Amino acid sequence: MAFKTLSLSTVNKTLPEPAYIHNPTASSITLTVTMNSELFSTLKSGASLIDRPYTLPTLLAAQSSTEYSTTSSGRGSGAVLNVTTGNVGSDLGDFVNGATGVIFGGTALGKDYQTYTPTATGSGAGFQASFQVRGTAVAQVVEGLEIINAGTGYAVGDVLTFTNSDTTTFTRTLTSGDISDVFQPTAITVKAGALGDNYKAGDWLYVTLSQTIELVEYTFPLELQIKAADLTTTTFDYILASGKTTPFQAETIKAGATTTILAIS
């Protein structure tokens, strides 16, 4: 075990690590405590959880704010989330699909099959593909096309520049046929009046998003982890009698007046 004597005041103090608190004084102390991820609470009304998911699923279309019930990895239940899905940027999942004629400008013809990571004039990034170009300048054919990474953020009119192994380059001005839209959640908030209860920091919430496209329902799993900032209650007051030790570990702590405590970890 490790011991640390701390002088507390009405200013919050962060402990070096989660610790039990002992009162060595002759009288009771009123402490305001943040526990070590063990305080159960409701979620905050309207709390934004968009940066909490482990990964964001890719849906088939945009969707206005939609209510979804949740399940939890812990004891919490009852929370409802409002999820909005929008177009977060385009990828090149359909790159040169079905293209004919002058597919590329420059010295693409006759080059060996290789992997390319082109630069772009727009905000797109991440695209990588392997292929070989055959044919004549006005009747090019792309062979062995394999999209390794579709990237994101590309737009019609962006110019991609590909560099061959011999440092010569060729280009492609993107058309609508090259691009696929990417739809992902753009807002995730806790519904007012459906805050659930008994959640704690570190719990996972599980949601099944759904969309109906041409009478077919598609589902998309979403999992996100709760942080202390998402909880309604993160601190509480605790009266610690003289000579007693808290039955819980604290992370941050302050007292109603200047006093000395002993942290035990």
KATAFEN-V121961 format. One record per backbone hydrogen bond with DSSP energy under -0.5 kcal/mol. NH is the residue of the N-H (numbers start at 1). CO is the residue of the C=O. If there is no record, write none. Layout:
# KATAFEN-V121961
nh=NH co=CO
nh=NH co=CO
This chain:
# KATAFEN-V121961
nh=4 co=263
nh=6 co=261
nh=8 co=6
nh=8 co=259
nh=9 co=11
nh=13 co=253
nh=15 co=251
nh=19 co=250
nh=20 co=264
nh=22 co=262
nh=23 co=244
nh=24 co=22
nh=29 co=240
nh=31 co=29
nh=31 co=238
nh=32 co=254
nh=33 co=31
nh=33 co=236
nh=34 co=252
nh=35 co=33
nh=36 co=249
nh=37 co=35
nh=40 co=38
nh=41 co=199
nh=43 co=195
nh=44 co=230
nh=46 co=190
nh=47 co=44
nh=49 co=47
nh=49 co=188
nh=52 co=49
nh=53 co=49
nh=54 co=223
nh=57 co=55
nh=59 co=57
nh=59 co=183
nh=63 co=85
nh=66 co=83
nh=68 co=81
nh=70 co=79
nh=71 co=206
nh=73 co=204
nh=77 co=197
nh=80 co=194
nh=81 co=68
nh=82 co=189
nh=83 co=66
nh=83 co=81
nh=84 co=187
nh=85 co=63
nh=86 co=184
nh=88 co=86
nh=88 co=182
nh=89 co=182
nh=90 co=154
nh=91 co=180
nh=92 co=150
nh=94 co=178
nh=95 co=92
nh=97 co=94
nh=99 co=96
nh=103 co=101
nh=105 co=171
nh=107 co=169
nh=110 co=133
nh=111 co=108
nh=114 co=131
nh=116 co=129
nh=119 co=161
nh=121 co=159
nh=125 co=152
nh=128 co=149
nh=129 co=116
nh=130 co=146
nh=131 co=114
nh=132 co=143
nh=134 co=141
nh=136 co=139
nh=139 co=136
nh=140 co=101
nh=141 co=134
nh=143 co=132
nh=143 co=141
nh=146 co=130
nh=148 co=128
nh=148 co=146
nh=149 co=128
nh=152 co=125
nh=154 co=90
nh=157 co=174
nh=158 co=155
nh=160 co=158
nh=160 co=172
nh=161 co=119
nh=162 co=160
nh=162 co=170
nh=164 co=162
nh=164 co=168
nh=167 co=164
nh=170 co=162
nh=171 co=105
nh=172 co=160
nh=174 co=158
nh=174 co=172
nh=178 co=175
nh=179 co=175
nh=179 co=176
nh=180 co=91
nh=182 co=89
nh=183 co=59
nh=183 co=181
nh=184 co=86
nh=184 co=182
nh=186 co=84
nh=187 co=84
nh=189 co=82
nh=190 co=47
nh=191 co=80
nh=194 co=191
nh=196 co=78
nh=197 co=77
nh=199 co=41
nh=202 co=226
nh=203 co=200
nh=205 co=224
nh=206 co=71
nh=207 co=222
nh=209 co=207
nh=209 co=220
nh=211 co=218
nh=213 co=211
nh=213 co=216
nh=214 co=212
nh=216 co=213
nh=217 co=215
nh=218 co=211
nh=220 co=209
nh=222 co=207
nh=224 co=205
nh=225 co=52
nh=226 co=203
nh=230 co=227
nh=231 co=228
nh=232 co=42
nh=234 co=232
nh=236 co=33
nh=238 co=31
nh=240 co=29
nh=240 co=238
nh=241 co=239
nh=243 co=23
nh=244 co=241
nh=246 co=21
nh=250 co=19
nh=251 co=34
nh=252 co=34
nh=253 co=13
nh=254 co=32
nh=255 co=9
nh=256 co=30
nh=259 co=8
nh=261 co=6
nh=262 co=22
nh=263 co=4
nh=264 co=20
nh=265 co=2
